Amino acid sequence: MTRLEYSKEILQKVSFSKELFEKELLKSKRSIKSTDVLDLKLWCENQFAARYPGVIRRSFLE
């Protein structure tokens, strides 16, 4: 399992909590390869944009 796949799994598991989701998203972004960051962003937008649009936007501005 790649770090990107692992990150997606964790994000799905913590998606019930905005605070946990944001914390894990930032952690995931730091831990995956730089070439996978765009893939993570697109996946998050597809999966969670309706629920956490501000969190996703903020997390990928940094």
Long-range contacts (C-beta under 8 A, 24 or more apart in sequence): 2-36, 3-28, 3-31, 3-32, 3-33, 3-36, 4-32, 4-33, 4-36, 4-39, 4-40, 7-31, 7-32, 7-40, 8-40, 8-43, 11-44, 11-47, 11-48, 12-47, 15-47, 15-48, 15-51, 15-52, 18-52, 18-55, 21-48, 21-52, 21-55, 22-52, 22-55, 22-58, 22-59, 25-55, 25-56, 25-59, 26-59, 26-62, 29-59, 29-60, 29-62
